[in-house]
Amino acid sequence: MKKYIGPICWLAAVVIWVTISWINYAEGNMGFAVVQLLMSALCLIHAIRTFLKNKKA
């Protein structure tokens, strides 16, 4: 279970970034929403990479 803490934290970051992005989109801040969606995509990629790295170990 300890090896899955990293990916779980990154997935939590994805949820947070998507939520913030949705709030900004609803308020009409499209530029901020796009930037935060890009941040969530980077967090998701990092979560997948961390999961695969830990799965091999």
Secondary structure, DSSP 4 states (H G I P E B T S, - for coil): -GGGHHHHHHHHHHHHHHHHHHHHHHTT-HHHHHHHHHHHHHHHHHHHHHHHHHHH-
